[in-house]
Amino acid sequence: MSIYLDTLVIVNAYITWLTLSLTSKLSHQYSKPVRMAAGAFIGGFSALIIIIPESIGVIFLKILSFAVIITVTFLRRGMGKQRFLILSAEFFGVNIVFGGAVYLLQSLIGTDIIYINNASFYFDISLGTLIFFTAVIYVLTVIISGFLSRKADRNHAYRVMFDYGGSSYSFDGVADTGNTVTDLFSGKPVIICTGSGDKPNLERFSAVPYSTIDGEGLLYAFSPDELYIEDETGKKKNVNALLAFTESGERRAVFNPAILHE
């Protein structure tokens, strides 16, 4: 089989982007598009080791490329070692599942259009066909992930506390995976504070679109000076999110529990 290096790099960059996207979705760990692209770019060029004979050195290069990809894509200031190791394990697991699926496909249909060496893949098919099938896999994974996590986490008591403009505010917190509101520009999740009562006078805010079963609209979100979520044990976690207010409902702050694991 003839291997075209440009196709090899493009295909593996796409595969790396896919596995990084799945890891981000399953772990609820957001990464900026430019960092996702950088990780995919590194993954694409690391596939060039497919042409090197298998050896201990090749294994080391593969492990090194894996570490560089996960670091470039997800590592950020303040991320704990445990969280980074969990992300690495999830990325590794996604790659194992993807690789296993490719091996299974190859063995079932006995095709010679798939070439595998040094944990890198070369598909002797059009890029459009590859994109179609991997997109199907991605959509199915997203659907399954959403189905498994759609129930709200209401077994814990939380307090959402924030400082803004020299004043402090506190709300009863409700963890609900149904809150998927995200600021389109910063990529940050939005905690929605409902009910009337004491709230800050905003000097800076951004409009964030949202949709529910009752309709669509805009929320005006802002970045507080400090933002913490406290659980029933008194443990506080500083979270990276925006806040938005709405007058309806009881006084509480609704957040997606995924932000507790970032």
N, C-alpha and C positions, 0 to 999 in steps of 0.2 A: 504494500500500500504506500502511495506517495503522500507525504505529509506537507501541507502548505502552511508555512509558519504564520502567515497573516491570519488565515482561518483558525489555526490553533490558538493564537492569542485572543482573537475576538470571541471565539466560542467559550474559552475558559474564563475570560473576563465576564461574559454574560452569566456563566454558571456561578462564578464567585458572587456576582451581584445578587443572583437568585438566592443563594444560601445565606448571604448576609441579610437580605430582606426577610427571609423566613426566620432567622435568628432574632432579628429586631422585633418581628411581630410576635413570636412565641414568648420572648423574654420581656416584652413591653419596654424595651430599651431603645429610645429614639437616637438616631444619628443623622447629622446634617447630610443632605444629598451630596455635597462636595466631598465629604469624608467617605460616604458609601462608594462614590465613583473612584476615589483614590484607592480604596481597598480592592475594588473590582479590577482596577488597572494593574495593581500589584499581583493579584491572583492570575490575571491573564498572562503576564510575562513570566510568572513563576512556572507556568505550564511548559516552558521551553525545556525543562529538565526531562521531559518525556523522551527526548532523543539521546539522553545520557544512559549508558549501561547501568543497571541496578548495582548499588554498592552502599556501604555504610555512609559514605559522604553524601549520597543522594538523599538518604533518609534524613540526615542532618539538615540539608538544604530545604527539604519539605517542611520539617518542623519549624525551621527558622522563618520560612515564608508564611506559615500558618500564624506564628506569633506576631509577625509584622503586620499582617492583614487585620487581625483582631485588635491590635494596639492602635493602628492608624484609624480604624473605623469607630471603635467604641470607647477607648480609654479617654477619660477626661479628668480634670482637676477635682479632687475630693472623692473620687470613686475608690471604695475600699477594696482591699486585696481579695476578700471573699467574693464580692460582687463580680470582679474581673475574672476570677477563676471560674465562677458559675457561667458567665458569658462565654468563656473559652470552651467550657465543657459542652454548652448548648450548641455552639458553632461546630464543634467537632462532631457532635451527635447528628446534626443536620447533614453534615458532609458524609458521615457514615451511612445514613439512611439513603441519601441521594446516590452514593456510589453503589450501595447494595442493590438499589432499584435498577441501576444501569447494568450491573452484573447479571441480575435476574433476567432482565429483558434480553440481554445478549445470549444467555444460556437457553432461554425458552424458544427464541425464534432462530437461533443459530446464524445470526447475521454477521457479515464481515465488514459492515459499515461503521462499526464501533471498534476503536483501537484504544486499549488501556495499558498504560505503563507508568511506573513510578507515581501511582495515585493521580495521574492526569488523564484526561479524556480527549480523544480526537474523534469527531463524528464526521463521516464522509457523506454528509447530507447538507442541504441548503440551510443557511442561518435562519431563514424564515420558518422552515419546518421545525427547527429546534426551538425557536422562540414560541411557536404555537403550543407545542407539547409541554414545555416547562411552564408556560403561563397557565395552562390547565392545572398542573400540579400546584402552583402557587395559589390559585383561586380556591382549590379544594382545601388546602391547608388553612387558609384564612377563614373559610367557612367553618371548618371543624374547630379551629381555635376559638372563634367567636361563640360557637354553640356551647363549648365546654366552660366558657368563662362568663356567660351572660347573666348569671345569677348574682345578685348584690351580696356583698360581704357585710351582713348586718349583725354578726355575732360579736362584734367588738364595739366599745364606746370610744369615741375620739373627740378631741377638741382641736379646732383649727384656729391658730393664733397668728396675728401678723401686726407689724408696725408700719405706719405710714405717716409721713408729715409730723413726726414727733409724738404721735398718739398710738396707743395699743388697742387692739380689738380682738374679740374672742367669740367663736361660734361653736355650737355643737356640730360635730362632724359626722357625715354619713358616707361610707365607702360604697360606691355603686359603679359597677362596670358599664352601666348604661350611659354614664357621662363620658362621651368620647369627643367633647368639644376641644379643639386644638387651634391655636393661633397659626394662621397660614404662613406668616412671615418668620416668626421665631421658632415655630415647631413646638412651642411649649404647651402642655396641657392647661386647661382652664378650670379652676375651682369655682363653682357657681354658688354664691351666697344668696339665699332666698329670704323673703320676709322683710317687713319694715323694721326700722329701728336705727340705732346709731351706726353711721357709716361715714367714711372719710369724704372730704371734698376733693375731687380728683383734678389734678392739674395736667396730667398726661395720661392718655388712654388710647386704645386702638379698637376699631370695630371688628368684631369676630362673628361671622355668620354661624347660625346653628339651625338645626331642624329637628322636629319631634313629630309624633303622630298627629299632633294638633295643628301643625303648621311650621312656618319658617320665620326667622327674624334675625336681629342683630343684638349682640351683647357688647357692652363697652368694658373691655378688660384693661387692667393695669398691672404693673409690676410693683409689689410692695417692697419696702426696704428690707424687711425680714419676714420669713414665712415658715411656720412650724406646724407640724401635726403631732399631737400628743395622744398616746393610747391609754388604756385603763390602768396600766402599770406605772404611768408617769414618765415613760420613755418618750423623749422628744426627737423628732427628725426634721432637720432643715430640708425643705423641698424646693425644687426649681419649677415654679409654676406661676401662672397669672391668676388674677382674681376678677370676677365679674359679679355684679349685683342685679337682682331682679326683685320686684316688690311682692310677687305672688308667693303663697305658701307660708309655712311656718319658718321661724328663724333658725336657719341651719346652713351648713356649708357642705355641698355635695362634691365629692372628688372621686376620681378613678383610683382604686387601690394600687394600680400599677406604679404610681408615683412614689409609693412607699418602698419600692424595690429598686429604684434608680440610684 
